[in-house]
């Protein structure tokens, strides 16, 4: 049976649809008046320190030694079990489920009827009818809604992120171990023989007497593992890993270091959920409470459009189009088949010009209003950021999203959704940094001026080690 939807309503509105219909301008509402629900935009939403030592050494650790991230608090989870679980996931998701067997994992993606992304998540297959979805609250909500309204024979258990969890504890701890020495540390810390785990496969191991699921997966392009187990065992497992890793220079990574890893890995998580305008999703919006995670979606940046739909994204924008499989019927299939004939955009990295970055920092030391502050290492200041990228004539040819500094590359990088005719690596473009008219009403945005930053198009992922593992050069 289904566990009741646990989120409560506020603000005098019974559901999300009522809240949205009360807003005369949805772009203005999401741009100015929402508080981001995610720890990457609101540091107080995770108990993990922003820095364990200092973020420079923590970043360098994933390139030169090893890093251990604590991912136990910022990601909600959904546990799906039952004989109709695969049928439900296949109906909702764009992914193929051929050969999706126990001990495998995949990046699971769902779209609306128009082929625009609702959300993405990491999904484990623990057994034939037992699945675990990690992160991506909009997608978790969408799966639960379809389970209930579609009459599927499944059970759902929700485990919200720590800041939104009424139990005060999580079901599982989750750690990320990565870096060139991660494989050696993993081999030494587990009890018994080292299992042969292929990329995005999992195996059960024991660490300090605790049962742990190890998924071959990492953000830095090495033989990393994502480790999960009973929440109560987390401190024991963490201490054992740090002790085993000490001779290899392991660093515990802070929250800001973890979120900055995107600069090198090119994982474009947490897209703006495409659920707010389609008439086909009105019943869904009526099902969602007024204070749901989606109600806290937050726009920011220099790109301003009167149409909320211009902030929706497709799998091609996120660089995950290879996850689409037209071997089954699913929501949005017809629209995606049409898009596949003539995709418009793709994912790229933008390298920021060093002189222009220097101008931004220098403005802090000059009289008058400074340019938008460029925080390091994670510089995005909205949950879903959109900065306009233009060709020399001024025409917008893309949107920059995540922005951050990598000490390993010694560059400011941003991930971007680029028009195909301006996506060739080496192409020189201009990015507008900062919001118009002195900035939005978002509390984290100080008064500032806009400025132009020269950028150069580069591959995504930018880090060569990450590209190698995605191309199968590192097994």
VOPAGU-2260 file (C-alpha; in pm, 1 decimal, decimal comma):
REM VOPAGU-2260
SITE   aa  ch    i         X         Y         Z
SITE  UNK   A    0       0,0       0,0       0,0
SITE  UNK   A    1     108,7     358,7     -48,6
SITE  UNK   A    2     253,5     567,8     227,0
SITE  UNK   A    3      63,1     893,7     261,1
SITE  UNK   A    4     214,3    1203,1     102,3
SITE  UNK   A    5     379,1    1363,4     404,0
SITE  UNK   A    6     435,5    1723,8     296,1
SITE  UNK   A    7     197,8    1974,7     457,8
SITE  UNK   A    8      43,7    2286,2     314,0
SITE  UNK   A    9     109,2    2648,6     406,3
SITE  UNK   A   10      36,9    3000,7     284,4
SITE  UNK   A   11    -338,0    2943,4     270,5
SITE  UNK   A   12    -320,8    2745,2     -54,6
SITE  UNK   A   13    -438,9    2386,8     -71,5
SITE  UNK   A   14    -207,3    2275,7    -350,9
SITE  UNK   A   15      60,6    2390,7    -593,2
SITE  UNK   A   16    -188,9    2472,3    -867,5
SITE  UNK   A   17    -374,6    2714,2    -641,8
SITE  UNK   A   18     -48,7    2880,1    -544,2
SITE  UNK   A   19      61,8    2921,3    -906,8
SITE  UNK   A   20    -274,7    3061,0   -1018,3
SITE  UNK   A   21    -243,1    3330,4    -752,0
SITE  UNK   A   22      74,2    3463,1    -918,3
SITE  UNK   A   23      20,4    3704,2   -1210,6
SITE  UNK   A   24     375,9    3651,5   -1341,1
SITE  UNK   A   25     533,0    3310,5   -1281,5
SITE  UNK   A   26     878,0    3411,2   -1406,2
SITE  UNK   A   27     882,4    3705,9   -1166,0
SITE  UNK   A   28     765,6    3479,9    -883,7
SITE  UNK   A   29    1035,0    3214,4    -933,1
SITE  UNK   A   30    1300,0    3477,3   -1005,0
SITE  UNK   A   31    1234,4    3693,4    -700,1
SITE  UNK   A   32    1020,4    3536,7    -430,9
SITE  UNK   A   33    1110,4    3172,1    -373,6
SITE  UNK   A   34    1362,9    3018,9    -134,7
SITE  UNK   A   35    1566,3    2736,9    -284,7
SITE  UNK   A   36    1490,0    2398,4    -124,5
SITE  UNK   A   37    1836,0    2250,8    -186,9
SITE  UNK   A   38    2154,5    2270,7      19,5
SITE  UNK   A   39    2364,2    2376,3    -279,1
SITE  UNK   A   40    2179,9    2709,6    -277,2
SITE  UNK   A   41    2111,6    2733,1      99,4
SITE  UNK   A   42    2404,5    2622,3     312,7
SITE  UNK   A   43    2193,8    2587,8     626,5
SITE  UNK   A   44    2002,6    2292,3     482,1
SITE  UNK   A   45    2282,9    2043,8     547,6
SITE  UNK   A   46    2474,3    1972,4     869,1
SITE  UNK   A   47    2785,3    1886,1     668,1
SITE  UNK   A   48    3044,4    2165,2     716,2
SITE  UNK   A   49    3101,7    2379,0     409,0
SITE  UNK   A   50    3474,0    2302,2     444,1
SITE  UNK   A   51    3628,0    2020,4     645,6
SITE  UNK   A   52    3979,1    2165,5     607,5
SITE  UNK   A   53    3987,8    2407,9     314,6
SITE  UNK   A   54    3818,7    2368,6     -19,6
SITE  UNK   A   55    4138,6    2410,8    -223,7
SITE  UNK   A   56    4307,3    2110,2     -62,5
SITE  UNK   A   57    3979,3    1917,2     -73,5
SITE  UNK   A   58    3946,6    1979,4    -448,1
SITE  UNK   A   59    4307,8    1883,5    -511,6
SITE  UNK   A   60    4255,6    1563,0    -316,5
SITE  UNK   A   61    4016,9    1417,1    -574,9
SITE  UNK   A   62    4278,2    1477,6    -846,2
SITE  UNK   A   63    4596,8    1385,8    -656,8
SITE  UNK   A   64    4506,6    1160,7    -362,0
SITE  UNK   A   65    4155,4    1076,0    -238,5
SITE  UNK   A   66    3850,1    1251,4     -99,0
SITE  UNK   A   67    3558,8    1125,8     109,1
SITE  UNK   A   68    3230,9    1315,1      69,2
SITE  UNK   A   69    2938,6    1287,3     309,5
SITE  UNK   A   70    2625,8    1281,5      92,4
SITE  UNK   A   71    2398,3    1157,2     370,7
SITE  UNK   A   72    2191,0    1470,0     424,0
SITE  UNK   A   73    2104,1    1670,9     112,2
SITE  UNK   A   74    1940,7    1407,2    -109,7
SITE  UNK   A   75    1585,6    1274,1     -62,8
SITE  UNK   A   76    1518,9     909,1    -143,6
SITE  UNK   A   77    1230,5     693,7    -259,4
SITE  UNK   A   78    1212,4     316,7    -215,0
SITE  UNK   A   79     987,3     145,3    -469,1
SITE  UNK   A   80     888,0    -219,2    -431,7
SITE  UNK   A   81     629,5    -448,0    -585,5
SITE  UNK   A   82     545,2    -656,9    -889,5
SITE  UNK   A   83     450,2    -349,6   -1098,3
SITE  UNK   A   84     762,6    -150,1   -1013,4
SITE  UNK   A   85     936,5    -203,0   -1348,0
SITE  UNK   A   86     613,7    -134,9   -1537,9
SITE  UNK   A   87     571,8     194,9   -1351,8
SITE  UNK   A   88     932,4     304,8   -1403,0
SITE  UNK   A   89     919,7     209,4   -1769,9
SITE  UNK   A   90     605,1     417,0   -1820,9
SITE  UNK   A   91     751,9     721,0   -1648,1
SITE  UNK   A   92    1117,3     704,3   -1755,1
SITE  UNK   A   93    1289,3     756,9   -2088,4
SITE  UNK   A   94    1545,0     484,9   -2003,7
SITE  UNK   A   95    1551,6     130,3   -2130,0
SITE  UNK   A   96    1500,2    -142,5   -1871,2
SITE  UNK   A   97    1642,8    -422,5   -2079,7
SITE  UNK   A   98    1910,2    -599,9   -1873,0
SITE  UNK   A   99    1842,6    -379,9   -1570,8
SITE  UNK   A  100    1913,2    -652,2   -1319,4
SITE  UNK   A  101    1995,4    -662,2    -948,1
SITE  UNK   A  102    2318,4    -483,6    -851,0
SITE  UNK   A  103    2296,5    -243,3   -1142,7
SITE  UNK   A  104    2232,5     131,0   -1128,5
SITE  UNK   A  105    2149,4     398,5   -1381,5
SITE  UNK   A  106    2075,6     766,8   -1420,2
SITE  UNK   A  107    1696,2     767,3   -1440,5
SITE  UNK   A  108    1525,8    1051,7   -1629,7
SITE  UNK   A  109    1161,7    1146,8   -1676,0
SITE  UNK   A  110    1000,7    1402,9   -1906,1
SITE  UNK   A  111     660,4    1562,0   -1942,2
SITE  UNK   A  112     436,5    1500,3   -2242,6
SITE  UNK   A  113     624,1    1766,5   -2442,0
SITE  UNK   A  114     961,8    1597,8   -2389,2
SITE  UNK   A  115    1084,8    1851,1   -2131,8
SITE  UNK   A  116    1268,4    1718,5   -1828,0
SITE  UNK   A  117    1081,5    1683,4   -1498,8
SITE  UNK   A  118    1383,7    1545,9   -1317,0
SITE  UNK   A  119    1669,3    1299,9   -1298,8
SITE  UNK   A  120    1798,7    1070,9   -1026,8
SITE  UNK   A  121    2037,0     787,6    -950,2
SITE  UNK   A  122    1847,7     458,6    -932,5
SITE  UNK   A  123    1958,4     123,9    -788,2
SITE  UNK   A  124    1807,4    -213,9    -871,3
SITE  UNK   A  125    1838,9    -420,8    -554,2
SITE  UNK   A  126    1612,1    -705,2    -665,1
SITE  UNK   A  127    1367,4    -784,8    -944,0
SITE  UNK   A  128    1097,7    -575,6    -775,7
SITE  UNK   A  129    1305,0    -356,3    -541,6
SITE  UNK   A  130    1441,5     -14,6    -645,6
SITE  UNK   A  131    1600,3     280,6    -470,3
SITE  UNK   A  132    1585,9     631,7    -620,2
SITE  UNK   A  133    1840,6     875,2    -478,7
SITE  UNK   A  134    1799,1    1255,2    -512,7
SITE  UNK   A  135    1583,2    1458,6    -750,4
SITE  UNK   A  136    1273,1    1543,9    -544,5
SITE  UNK   A  137    1063,8    1653,4    -848,5
SITE  UNK   A  138    1118,9    1312,1   -1007,1
SITE  UNK   A  139    1048,0    1126,7    -682,4
SITE  UNK   A  140     719,4    1315,6    -649,5
SITE  UNK   A  141     630,7    1238,7   -1011,9
SITE  UNK   A  142     697,3     867,2    -961,0
SITE  UNK   A  143     480,3     858,4    -648,3
SITE  UNK   A  144     195,5    1044,8    -820,3
SITE  UNK   A  145     194,7     803,6   -1115,5
SITE  UNK   A  146     210,1     505,3    -879,6
SITE  UNK   A  147    -100,8     622,8    -697,1
SITE  UNK   A  148    -308,9     748,7    -989,5
SITE  UNK   A  149    -204,2     467,2   -1223,3
SITE  UNK   A  150    -318,4     191,0    -992,7
SITE  UNK   A  151      16,6      11,6    -989,0
SITE  UNK   A  152      72,5    -273,0    -745,5
SITE  UNK   A  153     370,8    -117,2    -567,9
SITE  UNK   A  154     463,3      18,8    -226,7
SITE  UNK   A  155     644,3     347,4    -176,0
SITE  UNK   A  156     857,2     458,6     115,7
SITE  UNK   A  157     988,7     814,5     127,7
SITE  UNK   A  158    1298,8     927,7     314,0
SITE  UNK   A  159    1335,5    1304,2     283,7
SITE  UNK   A  160    1659,3    1499,5     306,7
SITE  UNK   A  161    1766,4    1584,5     660,7
SITE  UNK   A  162    1636,1    1943,0     657,9
SITE  UNK   A  163    1289,6    1823,9     554,3
SITE  UNK   A  164    1278,6    1496,3     744,9
SITE  UNK   A  165    1032,9    1482,6    1035,3
SITE  UNK   A  166    1204,6    1173,2    1181,1
SITE  UNK   A  167    1526,8    1363,1    1245,3
SITE  UNK   A  168    1733,5    1083,2    1091,3
SITE  UNK   A  169    1787,1     913,8     757,6
SITE  UNK   A  170    1737,5     553,7     652,6
SITE  UNK   A  171    2087,0     529,6     501,0
SITE  UNK   A  172    2422,5     700,5     514,2
SITE  UNK   A  173    2582,7     776,5     178,7
SITE  UNK   A  174    2949,6     852,0     117,2
SITE  UNK   A  175    3145,5     918,9    -200,0
SITE  UNK   A  176    3506,0     796,0    -213,4
SITE  UNK   A  177    3702,1     924,9    -512,3
SITE  UNK   A  178    4049,8    1010,0    -636,0
SITE  UNK   A  179    4345,9     815,9    -779,2
SITE  UNK   A  180    4400,7     629,4    -449,8
SITE  UNK   A  181    4030,4     553,7    -394,0
SITE  UNK   A  182    4059,6     200,6    -532,0
SITE  UNK   A  183    4352,8     116,4    -309,4
SITE  UNK   A  184    4182,1     257,1       0,8
SITE  UNK   A  185    3862,7      68,2     -80,7
SITE  UNK   A  186    4058,9    -256,5    -118,3
SITE  UNK   A  187    4230,1    -208,7     218,0
SITE  UNK   A  188    3923,5    -103,9     418,2
SITE  UNK   A  189    3684,7    -381,8     315,8
SITE  UNK   A  190    3683,0    -721,5     482,3
SITE  UNK   A  191    3766,4   -1012,3     253,9
SITE  UNK   A  192    3847,8   -1015,7    -114,9
SITE  UNK   A  193    3800,0    -715,0    -340,2
SITE  UNK   A  194    3494,0    -765,6    -563,6
SITE  UNK   A  195    3523,3    -686,9    -933,1
SITE  UNK   A  196    3267,3    -406,2    -972,8
SITE  UNK   A  197    3212,6    -263,7   -1320,1
SITE  UNK   A  198    3109,6     100,0   -1376,6
SITE  UNK   A  199    2754,9     159,0   -1245,4
SITE  UNK   A  200    2735,6    -188,3   -1093,3
SITE  UNK   A  201    2714,4    -249,6    -717,9
SITE  UNK   A  202    2822,5    -515,6    -470,4
SITE  UNK   A  203    2778,2    -578,5     -99,0
SITE  UNK   A  204    3090,7    -553,1     114,3
SITE  UNK   A  205    3172,8    -524,2     484,0
SITE  UNK   A  206    3358,5    -231,5     637,3
SITE  UNK   A  207    3440,7    -231,4    1009,9
SITE  UNK   A  208    3182,8    -506,1    1059,0
SITE  UNK   A  209    2905,5    -312,4     882,1
SITE  UNK   A  210    2725,4    -420,6     565,0
SITE  UNK   A  211    2776,2    -162,8     290,2
SITE  UNK   A  212    2656,7    -138,7     -70,1
SITE  UNK   A  213    2939,9     -18,4    -294,8
SITE  UNK   A  214    2845,2     133,8    -630,1
SITE  UNK   A  215    3125,8     182,4    -882,5
SITE  UNK   A  216    3065,0     548,3    -950,4
SITE  UNK   A  217    3259,0     868,9    -897,3
SITE  UNK   A  218    3252,9    1238,7    -976,4
SITE  UNK   A  219    3624,0    1285,2   -1042,4
SITE  UNK   A  220    3695,6    1023,3   -1307,8
SITE  UNK   A  221    3879,2     764,0   -1098,9
SITE  UNK   A  222    3784,2     425,0    -956,8
SITE  UNK   A  223    3550,3     586,7    -709,2
SITE  UNK   A  224    3273,6     417,2    -515,7
SITE  UNK   A  225    2950,7     544,9    -366,7
SITE  UNK   A  226    2895,8     369,9     -34,3
SITE  UNK   A  227    2564,0     333,8     146,9
SITE  UNK   A  228    2434,2     141,9     443,3
SITE  UNK   A  229    2235,8     171,0     766,5
SITE  UNK   A  230    2240,2     531,3     884,8
SITE  UNK   A  231    2349,2     422,1    1232,7
SITE  UNK   A  232    2662,6     263,3    1085,0
SITE  UNK   A  233    2772,4     581,7     908,8
SITE  UNK   A  234    3014,4     715,3    1172,7
SITE  UNK   A  235    3184,8     375,4    1207,6
SITE  UNK   A  236    3228,7     334,3     831,6
SITE  UNK   A  237    3347,1     693,0     787,5
SITE  UNK   A  238    3612,3     659,2    1059,8
SITE  UNK   A  239    3739,3     332,1     910,7
SITE  UNK   A  240    3775,7     483,2     562,0
SITE  UNK   A  241    3954,4     795,0     685,5
SITE  UNK   A  242    4190,9     579,2     893,9
SITE  UNK   A  243    4269,4     348,7     600,2
SITE  UNK   A  244    4311,8     647,7     370,0
SITE  UNK   A  245    4540,5     850,5     596,9
SITE  UNK   A  246    4865,4     708,0     449,7
SITE  UNK   A  247    4737,2     801,8     103,1
SITE  UNK   A  248    4654,6    1162,8     186,4
SITE  UNK   A  249    4276,4    1128,3     197,9
SITE  UNK   A  250    4076,7    1442,4     276,8
SITE  UNK   A  251    3724,4    1465,3     411,9
SITE  UNK   A  252    3536,3    1689,0     168,8
SITE  UNK   A  253    3301,9    1966,2     275,3
SITE  UNK   A  254    2966,2    2052,9     122,7
SITE  UNK   A  255    3091,9    2341,8     -89,7
SITE  UNK   A  256    3371,9    2122,6    -227,1
SITE  UNK   A  257    3124,0    1850,0    -315,0
SITE  UNK   A  258    2897,7    2086,5    -508,6
SITE  UNK   A  259    3196,2    2244,6    -686,0
SITE  UNK   A  260    3294,5    1906,6    -834,2
SITE  UNK   A  261    3036,1    1967,5   -1104,8
SITE  UNK   A  262    3281,1    2202,0   -1278,9
SITE  UNK   A  263    3494,6    1903,1   -1374,6
SITE  UNK   A  264    3233,5    1625,4   -1394,6
SITE  UNK   A  265    2967,7    1820,0   -1594,4
SITE  UNK   A  266    2677,6    1659,2   -1408,9
SITE  UNK   A  267    2389,0    1905,5   -1461,5
SITE  UNK   A  268    2169,0    1806,4   -1169,7
SITE  UNK   A  269    1845,5    1964,8   -1047,6
SITE  UNK   A  270    1700,1    2104,2   -1371,6
SITE  UNK   A  271    1407,7    2345,5   -1345,4
SITE  UNK   A  272    1114,5    2097,8   -1334,1
SITE  UNK   A  273     890,7    2125,7   -1639,8
SITE  UNK   A  274     559,9    2087,9   -1456,8
SITE  UNK   A  275     423,6    2438,6   -1405,4
SITE  UNK   A  276     241,5    2529,2   -1727,8
SITE  UNK   A  277     115,8    2223,8   -1916,9
SITE  UNK   A  278    -258,5    2168,2   -1898,3
SITE  UNK   A  279    -188,1    1794,4   -1906,7
SITE  UNK   A  280     -20,3    1826,5   -1567,2
SITE  UNK   A  281    -289,6    2031,0   -1393,7
SITE  UNK   A  282    -413,4    1731,0   -1195,4
SITE  UNK   A  283     -54,6    1666,7   -1086,2
SITE  UNK   A  284     -16,7    2023,6    -965,9
SITE  UNK   A  285    -340,5    1982,7    -773,6
SITE  UNK   A  286    -197,7    1671,3    -608,6
SITE  UNK   A  287     123,8    1846,4    -502,5
SITE  UNK   A  288      97,4    2050,6    -180,7
SITE  UNK   A  289     149,3    2426,2    -194,9
SITE  UNK   A  290     480,1    2401,6      -7,5
SITE  UNK   A  291     622,5    2115,1    -209,1
SITE  UNK   A  292     988,2    2115,3    -317,3
SITE  UNK   A  293     881,2    2235,0    -664,6
SITE  UNK   A  294     720,8    2545,2    -514,4
SITE  UNK   A  295    1069,7    2645,3    -401,4
SITE  UNK   A  296    1218,9    2622,1    -750,7
SITE  UNK   A  297    1430,8    2932,3    -792,8
SITE  UNK   A  298    1549,9    3109,7   -1106,2
SITE  UNK   A  299    1839,3    3353,1   -1129,4
SITE  UNK   A  300    2100,3    3496,6   -1360,4
SITE  UNK   A  301    2114,5    3735,2   -1653,2
SITE  UNK   A  302    1880,8    3545,8   -1885,3
SITE  UNK   A  303    1527,4    3685,5   -1855,9
SITE  UNK   A  304    1232,2    3558,5   -2059,8
SITE  UNK   A  305     860,6    3636,6   -2020,8
SITE  UNK   A  306     784,5    3268,6   -2087,0
SITE  UNK   A  307     842,0    3017,6   -1807,8
SITE  UNK   A  308     866,3    2746,2   -2072,3
SITE  UNK   A  309    1196,7    2898,2   -2188,8
SITE  UNK   A  310    1351,7    2771,2   -1864,9
SITE  UNK   A  311    1248,0    2411,3   -1928,2
SITE  UNK   A  312    1520,4    2183,1   -2061,7
SITE  UNK   A  313    1545,6    1870,2   -2275,0
SITE  UNK   A  314    1775,2    1568,0   -2235,9
SITE  UNK   A  315    2000,7    1717,9   -2507,0
SITE  UNK   A  316    2042,1    2038,0   -2303,3
SITE  UNK   A  317    2166,2    1827,3   -2008,9
SITE  UNK   A  318    2388,0    1601,8   -2218,3
SITE  UNK   A  319    2192,0    1288,4   -2127,8
SITE  UNK   A  320    2024,0    1218,5   -2460,8
SITE  UNK   A  321    2200,3     879,9   -2483,1
SITE  UNK   A  322    1987,2     765,9   -2190,1
SITE  UNK   A  323    1674,6     783,7   -2410,6
SITE  UNK   A  324    1558,8     446,8   -2544,7
SITE  UNK   A  325    1267,1     423,1   -2784,4
SITE  UNK   A  326    1222,9      53,7   -2709,2
SITE  UNK   A  327     914,9     110,1   -2492,1
SITE  UNK   A  328     620,2     344,7   -2453,0
SITE  UNK   A  329     669,1     623,1   -2200,6
SITE  UNK   A  330     539,7     970,6   -2122,6
SITE  UNK   A  331     689,7    1215,7   -2371,1
SITE  UNK   A  332     808,2     954,3   -2622,3
SITE  UNK   A  333     645,5    1111,2   -2929,4
SITE  UNK   A  334     785,8    1455,3   -2848,4
SITE  UNK   A  335    1136,1    1316,7   -2790,6
SITE  UNK   A  336    1126,9    1117,0   -3114,4
SITE  UNK   A  337    1053,0    1440,9   -3296,9
SITE  UNK   A  338    1329,7    1627,6   -3112,2
SITE  UNK   A  339    1577,8    1352,9   -3193,7
SITE  UNK   A  340    1538,3    1431,8   -3564,3
SITE  UNK   A  341    1666,3    1786,7   -3514,6
SITE  UNK   A  342    1814,1    1854,6   -3169,2
SITE  UNK   A  343    1868,6    2224,0   -3100,4
SITE  UNK   A  344    2116,5    2237,7   -2814,0
SITE  UNK   A  345    2387,5    2036,3   -2640,5
SITE  UNK   A  346    2591,4    2046,9   -2319,5
SITE  UNK   A  347    2927,4    2222,5   -2314,3
SITE  UNK   A  348    3179,0    2374,2   -2072,5
SITE  UNK   A  349    3265,6    2744,1   -2090,8
SITE  UNK   A  350    3612,8    2864,9   -1987,2
SITE  UNK   A  351    3597,2    3215,0   -1840,2
SITE  UNK   A  352    3853,9    3470,6   -1956,2
SITE  UNK   A  353    4107,6    3532,4   -1677,9
SITE  UNK   A  354    4129,6    3910,0   -1738,1
SITE  UNK   A  355    3752,8    3948,0   -1714,7
SITE  UNK   A  356    3743,3    3740,0   -1396,7
SITE  UNK   A  357    4010,0    3970,9   -1257,7
SITE  UNK   A  358    3793,6    4276,0   -1339,5
SITE  UNK   A  359    3507,6    4126,2   -1136,3
SITE  UNK   A  360    3726,1    4091,3    -826,9
SITE  UNK   A  361    3892,0    4431,0    -877,4
SITE  UNK   A  362    3550,3    4600,4    -879,6
SITE  UNK   A  363    3517,1    4506,7    -510,9
SITE  UNK   A  364    3810,3    4738,5    -434,5
SITE  UNK   A  365    3692,1    5035,9    -640,3
SITE  UNK   A  366    3443,9    5315,8    -559,2
SITE  UNK   A  367    3082,3    5258,7    -654,8
SITE  UNK   A  368    2870,5    4949,4    -702,2
SITE  UNK   A  369    3073,5    4634,4    -767,0
SITE  UNK   A  370    2998,4    4365,1   -1022,2
SITE  UNK   A  371    2810,1    4057,6    -901,6
SITE  UNK   A  372    3022,2    3881,3    -642,0
SITE  UNK   A  373    3197,0    3574,2    -781,2
SITE  UNK   A  374    3206,3    3338,1    -484,7
SITE  UNK   A  375    3461,5    3058,5    -481,7
SITE  UNK   A  376    3460,1    2772,8    -541,1
SITE  UNK   A  377    3085,3    2753,1    -611,5
SITE  UNK   A  378    2971,8    3074,2    -776,8
SITE  UNK   A  379    2613,0    2999,5    -884,7
SITE  UNK   A  380    2377,4    3201,0    -664,2
SITE  UNK   A  381    2037,5    3059,3    -763,5
SITE  UNK   A  382    1908,4    2704,7    -742,8
SITE  UNK   A  383    1850,0    2703,5   -1117,5
SITE  UNK   A  384    2079,6    2963,1   -1274,1
SITE  UNK   A  385    2052,5    3090,5   -1630,0
SITE  UNK   A  386    2314,7    3335,2   -1758,3
SITE  UNK   A  387    2279,0    3456,7   -2117,4
SITE  UNK   A  388    2558,6    3359,7   -2357,9
SITE  UNK   A  389    2578,7    3562,9   -2678,8
SITE  UNK   A  390    2761,5    3568,5   -3006,6
SITE  UNK   A  391    2939,7    3896,7   -3099,6
SITE  UNK   A  392    2624,7    4032,3   -3268,8
SITE  UNK   A  393    2438,8    4009,2   -2936,4
SITE  UNK   A  394    2213,2    3715,6   -3022,2
SITE  UNK   A  395    2163,8    3467,2   -2738,5
SITE  UNK   A  396    2309,2    3128,9   -2838,2
SITE  UNK   A  397    2308,0    2950,5   -2502,4
SITE  UNK   A  398    2258,6    2961,4   -2129,0
SITE  UNK   A  399    2527,6    2911,5   -1867,3
SITE  UNK   A  400    2413,2    2729,8   -1554,1
SITE  UNK   A  401    2655,8    2603,5   -1290,1
SITE  UNK   A  402    2960,9    2826,3   -1231,9
SITE  UNK   A  403    3261,7    2731,3   -1024,5
SITE  UNK   A  404    3635,9    2737,5    -976,7
SITE  UNK   A  405    3854,2    2428,7    -997,0
SITE  UNK   A  406    4193,3    2443,1    -826,7
SITE  UNK   A  407    4296,0    2142,9   -1037,4
SITE  UNK   A  408    4251,5    2331,5   -1364,0
SITE  UNK   A  409    4301,7    2680,3   -1211,9
SITE  UNK   A  410    4007,1    2809,7   -1408,3
SITE  UNK   A  411    3656,8    2943,9   -1364,1
SITE  UNK   A  412    3429,4    2707,8   -1558,3
SITE  UNK   A  413    3058,1    2699,7   -1619,0
SITE  UNK   A  414    2831,3    2435,7   -1767,6
SITE  UNK   A  415    2616,8    2557,2   -2052,9
SITE  UNK   A  416    2333,1    2456,5   -2281,3
SITE  UNK   A  417    2455,0    2573,4   -2623,3
SITE  UNK   A  418    2298,6    2606,4   -2967,1
SITE  UNK   A  419    2461,6    2343,5   -3186,7
SITE  UNK   A  420    2593,3    2598,1   -3437,8
SITE  UNK   A  421    2792,0    2770,4   -3160,3
SITE  UNK   A  422    2900,8    2461,6   -2966,8
SITE  UNK   A  423    3229,5    2383,5   -3140,8
SITE  UNK   A  424    3515,6    2376,8   -2885,6
SITE  UNK   A  425    3727,6    2688,2   -2926,2
SITE  UNK   A  426    3434,6    2914,5   -3018,4
SITE  UNK   A  427    3463,4    3251,8   -2844,0
SITE  UNK   A  428    3144,7    3402,5   -2700,7
SITE  UNK   A  429    3034,0    3651,7   -2435,9
SITE  UNK   A  430    2850,0    3574,8   -2110,8
SITE  UNK   A  431    2652,1    3835,8   -1917,9
SITE  UNK   A  432    2734,5    3805,8   -1546,9
SITE  UNK   A  433    2490,9    3944,8   -1291,3
SITE  UNK   A  434    2121,8    4024,8   -1290,6
SITE  UNK   A  435    1963,0    4332,5   -1449,4
SITE  UNK   A  436    1849,9    4643,7   -1260,3
SITE  UNK   A  437    2081,7    4588,1    -967,3
SITE  UNK   A  438    1969,1    4234,3    -894,9
SITE  UNK   A  439    1658,2    4040,5    -794,7
SITE  UNK   A  440    1484,6    4031,0    -457,6
SITE  UNK   A  441    1645,0    3696,1    -369,0
SITE  UNK   A  442    1794,6    3740,0     -21,4
SITE  UNK   A  443    2129,5    3589,3    -125,2
SITE  UNK   A  444    2175,5    3845,0    -406,3
SITE  UNK   A  445    2353,5    4168,6    -314,0
SITE  UNK   A  446    2310,7    4493,1    -511,6
SITE  UNK   A  447    2548,5    4479,6    -806,3
SITE  UNK   A  448    2624,1    4574,7   -1165,4
SITE  UNK   A  449    2622,4    4347,2   -1466,4
SITE  UNK   A  450    2933,8    4292,7   -1675,2
SITE  UNK   A  451    3038,0    4097,6   -1981,9
SITE  UNK   A  452    3276,1    3801,6   -1956,7
SITE  UNK   A  453    3452,1    3650,0   -2255,8
SITE  UNK   A  454    3415,9    3271,1   -2261,2
SITE  UNK   A  455    3553,8    2992,0   -2476,3
SITE  UNK   A  456    3357,2    2677,3   -2555,1
SITE  UNK   A  457    3515,8    2351,3   -2436,2
SITE  UNK   A  458    3405,0    1986,7   -2401,1
SITE  UNK   A  459    3183,6    1865,3   -2118,0
SITE  UNK   A  460    3303,1    1699,2   -1901,7
SITE  UNK   A  461    3604,6    1930,5   -1895,6
SITE  UNK   A  462    3834,4    1706,4   -1686,9
SITE  UNK   A  463    4016,5    1457,6   -1908,0
SITE  UNK   A  464    3993,7    1183,3   -1644,6
SITE  UNK   A  465    3615,3    1209,1   -1642,7
SITE  UNK   A  466    3598,3    1201,2   -2022,5
SITE  UNK   A  467    3820,1     892,1   -2023,7
SITE  UNK   A  468    3594,3     696,4   -1790,2
SITE  UNK   A  469    3280,4     796,4   -1983,1
SITE  UNK   A  470    3446,8     681,6   -2306,4
SITE  UNK   A  471    3546,4     350,1   -2149,7
SITE  UNK   A  472    3919,2     426,1   -2139,0
SITE  UNK   A  473    3917,3     364,1   -1762,5
SITE  UNK   A  474    3726,1      52,6   -1661,0
